[in-house]
Amino acid sequence: MEHKVNEIQISYREKLSTLQSLSITNSKEVGALLFKNWDADTIGLHETFKVLLLNRSNKVKGIYPLSHGGITGTLVDLRILFAIVLKTLSVGIILAHNHPSGQLKASYQDKQLTQKIQKAAQLFDVKVLDHIILAPDGRYYSFADNGIL
């Protein structure tokens, strides 16, 4: 009996050159970039979790929408998150999710998830630079600015 297996192919294509992209230097820039790239029709409706992918110079490679949830939460699968991070050869990430209620306080679950992701990221030498919570009106909360990260 012959054993057959699937062939695995991994690819990553840039539509825009990362070398010409924006270099992130502070949470204000990140908050504005994320808000500009969030769906204005759903930011006040349900939670979405995204990851901003960065190269070694903190230049933005892209933003990946990882999960869409309900009114009060969304699930994050670490395996999918790190499959995206590794596939894009990113060395830095910024986590982001929205609070449809406009409440800019990090919940216990938000803090626990961030710590779990940080711990996993260390195994791959990936830096978690921040976790941003966005409100529907454009305000944001930065874990790094508030000493949580």
N, C-alpha and C positions, 0 to 999 in steps of 0.2 A: 504494500500500500504506500502510495506516494503522499508525502506531507506537503500541503500547499499553505502558504501564508500570504497575507496582504503586504504589498510594498508600501512603505511609509515615505512620504515626501513632505518636507517642511520648506515653506517659502515665506518671504517677507518682501514686499515691494513698496517703495516710497513713491507717492504721487508728487509730493513736494520735497525738495531737498532739505534734510534736517539741518545742514550747514547754513542754510539761509533763513532758518526759522528763529523765532523769538527765544532768547535766553532768559530763563526765569531767575529773578533775583529777590523777590519778596512776595508775601502773601497777598498784598493788594493786587499785584499783577496777575497772580494765579486766580484770585477771586473774580476779577474782571474777565479773564480769558474763559474761565469755566462758565460764568453766567452768559457770556456772549455765545457759547457753544451748547447751551442747554435748551431744550425745547420749551419755549415760553408758554405753550398751551398745556403742558403737563407738570411744570415745576411746582405748581400749587395744588396738584391733584394727587400725585402718588410719589413715593420715594423711588429714586434711581441712584444706583451706585456706579461711579465711573473711576477709571484710573488714568492719570496723566502720565505718559511715558517719556522719560528723559534720557539723553545721552550723557556722556561724562562731563560735558560743558554746560549741563542743565538746559540744553536746547530741546525744545518740544518735538518729539517724534510723532506724537499723536495723542488722541483721547479715545479711550475704549469704554463703551457703555457695558458694564459687566452684568448688571441685573436691574430689573424693574420689579417693584413690589407693590405693596398696598399703601394705604393712607399713613400707617404708623411704622412701617418697616420694610426691609428688603433683605433677602438672603445673599450672602457672598460665599461662593465656592472657591476656596483657596487654590484648589487644583487648576481651575480654569484661570484664575487671576495669574498664577505663576506660569501657566502655559503661555499666556499672552506676553508676560514680561520676558520670558526666556526666548520666545519665538522672535520678538522684536529686538533682542540683544540690548535691552534697556538696562542701565546701571543705577538709575534713580527713578523713583515713582512718587507721585502725590496722589493720595486717596481723596475721593470727594463723594459726598452724597447730599441730597437736599432734604430739608424738613418742610413739608407742605404747610405746616402750621405757622411757620415763620419763627418758631422758637429756636434760638441759637445757642442752646445749652447742649453740651455733649452728654448723652445718656450713658449709663453704666455699660450698656451693650455696645455703644459706639467706642468707648474706651477699651473694653475687653477685645473687641474685634481688631482694633488698631494694634494692640499689644501682640495679639496672635499673628497678625500679618508681619509685624516687625521681627518677631522671633523667626518666622519662616524665611523672611528676606535675608536675614543674616547668613543662612546656610548657602545662599547664592551670591553673596557679596553685593546685594542690592540695597541701596539706601532708601528708606522711607523718609522723605523730606518733610512731609506735612500731611495732615488730613483736614480737609476743608468741608465745613457744613454750610450750604447755601440756603438762603431764604428766598421766597418768590419775588421779593422786592429788590434783590441784588445784594443785600447785606450778607456778610459771611462771618464765620467763626473759624479761626485757625488754631489747631492743636499746638503747633510749634510756637506761635506767638503767646499762647497762654500756658506754656511750660508743661503741657501734657505729653508731648512727644519725647 
